[in-house]
Amino acid sequence: MRWLITVSLIITLSLASTLHLAISASPSRINPLLATDSASGEIASWIFNGLFKYDKNGRIVGDLAKDWRFADARHLLVHLRTHVTWHDGKPFSAEDVVFTYHLITSPNIVTPYASDFRYVQDVKALDSHTVLITYKKPYFKALQTWMIGIVPKHILEHEKDIMTSDFNRHPIGTGPYMLKSFDALSDIKLTANPHYFEHKPRIETIVYHFLPDPSTQFLMLRSHKLDVGGLTPLQVERQIGSEFRRHYRIIEQPSHGYTYLGFNLRRKKFQDPRVRQAINLAIDRKELVDILFFSHGHVCTGPFMPGTFAFDPNIKAPKPNLQRAKALLAAAGYDAKHPLSFEIATNSNNSLRMYAAQIIQYQLAKIGVHVTIRAMEWQAFLNTVVTPRKFDTILLGWGLGLTPDAYPLWHSDSAKIGGFNLVSYKNPEVDRLIEEAESTIDQKRLAKLYRKIFDRIVQDVPYVFLYIPDSITAVNRQIKNVEPSIAGLMYNEIDWIKP
């Protein structure tokens, strides 16, 4: 018997594997309701589940939800998975969903995620595994709202101060991994949840090595001490060789973000669409991608993510046409004696944007436009330029989501100080389309509306949409079942196998 136990232990240990990753900052609160920094969000994503999630094709599927249906446009009935347990062994139930809703909308916590629930009117547990969610009005992101992690009622219901709770450093979730060890400015260890409702992850342990310096992360990759790590275009083109490529598979995908040149539409010179179109035709986006990213990127054609329901693949970026650009400027009253001049403002701590501004300056000089560049430290840039709208143009970027929300960036109501419509774009037709889309739960109808929004914004040229850099990741070739997708690289990590 002792011999059998010893053999069993040896087999178990031989099957155990560890995934080595890097993290550049320590998490502040590993609580999905409070995880506002990227490090906290990444660790929390292993530990907690929402009711819904995206599959590899960017479609919404159930997570803690087994199935669901809209009883009508305002009432969502959700049947939860049975036999789901928290990491401490307690059963998960509908009461945890109700508790999470009341907690995130409570005045006792401060979280930006509370605004995601602004259209939720009520949440009721009809039985231990059925939830009825009532919305104030039909809402196109009714399901996405519930992608936030659900937290345990039995642990947090008696907490006096959630913001400072010990739970934020010792979280208990339903997710595929459990937190094993975590100290500030040190490595983080996660261990596989043996009772995870899908199945136990194939990789037993995840270790996040605390590496705040990007160059150190790269050195760790080159010495094969990390299994997954990001690469820059320069590193791919100039700093890795055949030995590196034998050990790592290089996976390249469009990143979830774009860079743009935005016109301040409160300035008279940019209220003339001919001026905006001229600049749009004079900027060579492909040249920007080739110079800045060694061609590891894509020309951006509009405001929503390629491959999603909102993206219109028929819209293409205009090819540079300097003659047409000059003609448009001349029609708008600008020539060699009275040239168009303006300033590009951007943040100085982003070197790529600085280079992009210089390239644009050079490109626009070919049509007689005089461009100056103002670069400032990020916080000063926000406080003195962006927020008070004191700029001609801004060179900035936005993240791209699988389910975009056009309201914050493109609705005229968001053009006020404090809103994200930084360029003061106002189009009554776009406002109407956004409002109609916001109250649409039919996905086919939603896609049609959002593609119209996409097309109209591109036609109006409030931005010159510039580029989408590639996300480049090195993955240990020994790891099996790695399947890149629009949802990210690690969406199916529980199926990864590392010998």
N, C-alpha and C positions, 0 to 999 in steps of 0.2 A: 504493500500500500504506500509506504513512504517513497519507494522507487517511482511509482506511478505519479505521485504528487510532484516529485522533483522533475520528472520528464515533462509533465503538464506545465510546470512553471517555466521551464526552459523554452518550450514551444511558444508560450504566451509572450515571454520577453522577446523572442526572436521576431514575433509578428508585430511588436510595438514599433511605431515609427514616429518621427518628429519632423514637423514642417518648420523650417527656419525662415522668418520674415524680419523686416526692419521697421522700426517706428521712430519718427524724428522728434516727437514730443510726448510728454507724459499725459495720460488722460486726466481731466479735471474731475469729472463725475461720470462713472460708468452706469448711467441710468438713462434709458432711452428718452425719457421725458425732459431731461436736463442736459443731454449730450450735445452741446452747441459747437464744440471744437472737433476737428476731424479725427483726432486720436481717440477721444471718448466715443465718437460715433462708430468708428471701426471696431473697437473692442466690444461695444454693446451689441453690435450686429451679430456676433457669434453667440451671445448669451441670451438674447431675447427674440421672440417672434411677434409679428403683427398678425392681424386677421388675414391680410392679403399680402402678396408679393408679386414681383415680375418673374416670368419664366424666361428662358434663353432667347425667345423671340420678342421680348418686351410686352407680352400679353399679361394681363392680370389673372392670377390664379390664386386659389386658396392657400393659406399658410396654416394658421390655427382654425380658419374656417374650412369646414368640410364641403359645404355648398351654401348657396344663397340665392335669393330672388327679390325683385322689387314687387311688393304687393301692389303698389301704385307708384307714381313718380316721387312721392315723398317718404315712403315707408320701405325700409330695407330689412328683410328677414334673414338672419344668419344662423345656420346650424353649425355648431362647433364640433371639432374632432372630439371623440371620446377617448378615454384612456391616456390623455396627456397629463404628465405630472411636472411639477416644478422640480428644480434641482434638489430640493430637500425632501422630495418624495410626496409632498402634499398634492392632491388632485387639482388640476386646472378646471375652472368652471366659468359660466356666464357671469357670475358675481365679480370675477376679476376684470372682465371687460367693462362692466358698469362702474366699478371702482376706479379704473384707469381714466375713464371719461370724466368722472367727478373730480378726480385729483388734478388732471391737466387743465381743467377749466376753473380750478379753485383759485381764489385770491391769495392762498397761502404759498403758492409757488410762482416763481418768475421764469417763464419759458416762452420763447418765440413760437413754439409749436402750438400754443393755445389758439392762435389765430386760424389754424387749419380746421378747427372745430367750430368756427363762427356760425356755420349754417346748420349745425346739429342742434335740434330742439330738445330731444330727450333720448335716453337709452334705457331700455328695460330688459330684465331677465325674465323670459316667459317660463323657462324651466332651467335646470342645471346646465343645459347645453344648447339653449336657443336664446338669441338676442334679437330684440326689435329696436331698430334705430329709426328715429323720426327726424326728418330734416325740415327746416323752416320753409324751404322751397326746393324744387328740383335742383340738383347740384351735380355738375359734370364730373367732379372729383370725389363723389360720394364713397367710392371704394378706396381710392388712394389715401384718403384721410386716415384710414385704418391700417396703413402700412407701418405706423409707429408701433414700437414694442409695447406689449401689454405687461403690466407689473403686478406682483402678487398682493392681493388684498390682505391675506392672513399675516403678512410680515409688516406691511406699511400702514394699515388702518389705524394703528395706535401711535404712530410716529408724531411727535409734536412739531418737528421742523424737518420737512423733507429736504430742504436745501442743504442742510448740514448733516443729514442722516448718515450713519455708518454704512447703510445700504449702498450708498453711492461709491464706496470703495470695496464693498464685499457683496456684490449683487447676486441675486438668485433669480434665474429666469427659467424658460422652458426650452432654450435653444440647444443647438448641437454640441456646444462646448460650455464647460464650467470654468470659472476663474480659479486657478490654483494658487497663484502668487502674484502680488503686485505691490511695488514700492515706487515712490516718485523717483524719477531719473534713473531707473533701473529696468532690467528686462521684465517682461510680462509673460506668464505661462498659463496656458489654457489646456484643459484635459477633456477628452471626449466624453460626452454624456451617454452612458451605456443604455439609458432608457429613452433615447430620443425617438419621437413618434414616427419619423420616416425610417430611420435605422441608425445604428451607432456609426459615427464617422469612421471611415477606413483608416484615417491617420489618427493616432492616439493622442498626440500632443502638438500644440502650436506654441512656438517660442517667438515672441517679438523682441528682437535685440534693440536696445535703446541706442540709436545712432543718430544724434542730431546733425552731424556734419555729412552732407551729401557725398563728399569725396571719400569719407570713411565707408559709407554704404557701398560705393563702387569698389573700393579695395576689398571689402568683405565678399562681394560678388566674384571678383576676379580670383579670390583664394578659395572659392567654392564653399564658403561658410554660410551663404544664404541660398535658399531654394528658389526664391522669387524676388525680383527687384527691378525697379525702373531704370531705364537708360535714357540718356539724352541723344539727340541726333548726332552730335559731335562724337560722343563715345562710340556709337554704332559705326560711324564712318572712319574714325581715326584711332580709336583707343582699344579696340578689341580685335583679336585675331582668330585664327582657325582653332586653336586650343579652346578658347572661350566658347566658340560656336559648337564645338563637339560636345561640350558639357551642358550648354544651355540651348534651349529652343527660343528663338527670338519671335515674339508675338507682337504684331503691330496693328493697332486699331485706331479709328478716329477718336479723339478725346471727347469728353462731354463738356465742351466749352468752345467759345469763339471769341475772336478779337474784332473790334469794329472801330471805325472813325465816325463819331456822332456829331451832327451839325446842331448848333444852338439855334433852333427855329424862332427864337425871340429876336435874333439879330436880322435886320432888314435884308442884308446881302444874301442870307441863306433862305429867306422866304421865297426867293425866285427859284422855281424848280429847274430852270435852265442852268443855273450855277451849280446846283447839286448834281445834276446829270453830267455836266461837263467834268466835274471832279471824279464822278463815278466812272466815266469813260477813260480818264487819263491815268488812273491807278492800275498798275499791272499786278494783280493779285498773285499770279503764278510766280512772277519774279520774287515777290515777297516770300512765298513758300520755299522757293529754291534757295534763296540766300539765307533766310533765317533758320530753316530746318533741314537744309541739305535735301530738299524735296520730300522729307518725311512729314507730310501734312496735306491738307486739301483746301481748295478755294471754297470759301463760305458763300452760299448763294441766298441765304435768308435767315430768318430769326428762329427757326425750330430745327430740332435735331434730325439729320438724315436717317432714314429708316423707320421713323415713327409715323403714326397716323397723320400728324399735322404737317409733315414735310411734303412739298410738291416737287417731285423729281423732274418735272417738265420745265421748271424755271432754271435758267442757267445764268451764271455771272456774265456780264457784258465783256466782250473782248476789247482790249485797249484800242481806241480810235482817236488819235490825237487831232486829226483834222476836224472831225465832228465836234470834239471837245472845244477846239478853238472857235469854231463857228457858233456854238452855243454861248460861249463867253462874249463873243462880239455882239450877238443879238441881245445879250443882257446888258451891254454898254461897257464892256471891259476890252481894252486893247493895250498895245505896248506903251502908250502914253498914260493910260489910266488902268494899270493892271489890278487884278483882284489880289488882295493880300489878306492873310488871316494867320492866326496862331493855332498850333496844335498843343494842347496841354495834356500831360500824362504824368505818371508817377516814376520817380527816378530810381526806385529800388527794383524795377523790372527792366533788366537790360535788353530783353527782346523787344519790348515796346519802344525803348529808346532807339534801337536800331531800326525798327519799323518806321518810326517817325522820320528818321533821317532818309530812309529810302523813299518814302512818300514825298518828302521835301524835294528830293532830286527828281522824282518822276513828274511832279507837278510843275517844276521849273521848265519842263519841255513845252508846256502850253502857256508859259508866261505868267504863271501864278507864283506870287512871292509868299513863302511859308516860313514862319519863325516857330521855334520850338521852346516850350516852357516845361521843365521837368522839376517836380517837387517831391519831397518826402511824403509818404502815403497819407499820414494823418493830416498833415498840413494841406495836402492836395484835396482831400475830402472836405475839410473844414472851410477852406478859403476859396476853392474853385468849384468843386462839384456841387456841394450842397446849396450854396447861394447862386448857382448857375452863372458864375462869372467866367465864361470861356467863349471862344469862338467855336472851336471844335475840341472834342476830347477823344483820346485814344485809350480805350478800356476794353474789358471783356465781360461776358456773362457765361454762367454755367448753362448747360443744356440738359433738360430733363426728359424722361421718357413720356411723361404727360405734362406738356407745357401749360402754363397759365399766362395768357396774354395780357390779362388785366393790369398787373403791376407795372409792366414796361410800356404798354401801348395804348391803354385807355386814357382819354383826355383828363379824367378825374385824377389820374396818377401824376399829372404834370405839375402838381402843386409842390411847394417846398417840403421836403421830407419823403416825397414819393420817388419811385424808381424810373419814372418817365423823365429822364434827365434832360432830354433834348426838346421837351415840350411839344411832342408830336400830337396833333389833334386832327382827327378825321371822323366826322359823324357816322360814315358808313362802317368804319372799323369799330367804332364804339358800339354800334347796333349789333354787328356780328359777334363781338365779344360778349355782349349781354345775352344774346340769344344762345350762344354756345355754353355759357355758364349755367344755363337752366336746361341743358339737354343731357339726358342720360342714355339716349340711343347713340351707340358708338359710331355707326355709319353716318348718321346725320352730323355728329360732332366732327368727324374727319372732314366732311365736305365744308363745314363752316370754317374750320381752322385752315384749310388749304386756301379758302378765299381770303382769310386774314393774311396769310403768308403772302399771297400774290399782290394784294393791295399795298401792303407795307413795302414790298420790294419796288413796286411801281412808283411810290411816293419818295423814295430815297431819303428817309430821315437819317439813315446810317449808310455808310459804305461798308457793307459786310466784307470782311477781309479774308480771314483764314481760320481753319480748324486744325490745330496741330495734331499729330499722331501721338497716341500713348504707346510707348514702346516698353515691353516687359520681357525680361529674361526669366525663363522657367526651366528648372532642372529637368533634363531629358528623361531621367529615370522615373519621373512622376507620370502615372498613367491616368487617362480619362480627363485630361485638361481640354475643355471645349470652349474656345473664345466665343463670345456672343455680344449682342448689343447691350445686354444686362450687366456686362462686366466679365472679368476673367474668372472670378472665384465664386460665382453664383452656385456652382455644383460641387464645391470643395469637399462635401461629405462623401462624395463618390471617388475622390482622388485616392490613388494607391501609390505609396512610396515604398519601394523594396527596402 
